Amino acid sequence: MSHESPTRRDLLKPLQLLGLAFGAALFAGVVTLVSMGFFQQRTAEEAQAAVVTALVIAGVSFIAVLLIVSLLLLAVDPAQVTKQIDKPVLYDETAEPRDGENPDAAASGDPKA
């Protein structure tokens, strides 16, 4: 059985991306309506202002979530998703050890090294 690396589309399908953005927009819209007192006794002008503001906030959050998640997906290399990492992530292999520093001291477990 061959192990194929996942594609970028497999990481997050476009429908899932839109669903996540829509869910965040819906949440932001409802929170805006509740915080502006839409569900309380208000005049028609106040209710209309609350709905317009909620729609604007929902639209902005939909676009922001869609853009941010899409850009974060571009930062992920699909071939690296299934690869086992067995070293420190920020370890610089090209750096030379400093004076008095043993590069294998952490691996040996010797506190004196």
Secondary structure as the mmCIF struct_conf table of DSSP 4:
data_model
#
loop_
_struct_conf.conf_type_id
_struct_conf.id
_struct_conf.beg_label_comp_id
_struct_conf.beg_label_asym_id
_struct_conf.beg_label_seq_id
_struct_conf.end_label_comp_id
_struct_conf.end_label_asym_id
_struct_conf.end_label_seq_id
HELX_LH_PP_P HELX_LH_PP_P1 GLU A 4 THR A 7
HELX_RH_AL_P HELX_RH_AL_P1 ARG A 8 LEU A 11
BEND BEND1 LEU A 12 LEU A 12
HELX_RH_AL_P HELX_RH_AL_P2 PRO A 14 SER A 35
TURN_TY1_P TURN_TY1_P1 MET A 36 PHE A 39
BEND BEND2 GLN A 40 GLN A 41
HELX_RH_AL_P HELX_RH_AL_P3 ALA A 44 LEU A 74
TURN_TY1_P TURN_TY1_P2 ALA A 75 ALA A 75
BEND BEND3 VAL A 76 VAL A 76
HELX_RH_3T_P HELX_RH_3T_P1 PRO A 78 GLN A 80
BEND BEND4 VAL A 81 THR A 82
BEND BEND5 LYS A 87 LYS A 87
TURN_TY1_P TURN_TY1_P3 VAL A 89 LEU A 90
TURN_TY1_P TURN_TY1_P4 GLU A 93 THR A 94
HELX_LH_PP_P HELX_LH_PP_P2 ALA A 95 ARG A 98
TURN_TY1_P TURN_TY1_P5 ASP A 99 GLY A 100
TURN_TY1_P TURN_TY1_P6 PRO A 103 ASP A 104
HELX_RH_AL_P HELX_RH_AL_P4 ALA A 105 SER A 108
TURN_TY1_P TURN_TY1_P7 PRO A 111 LYS A 112
#
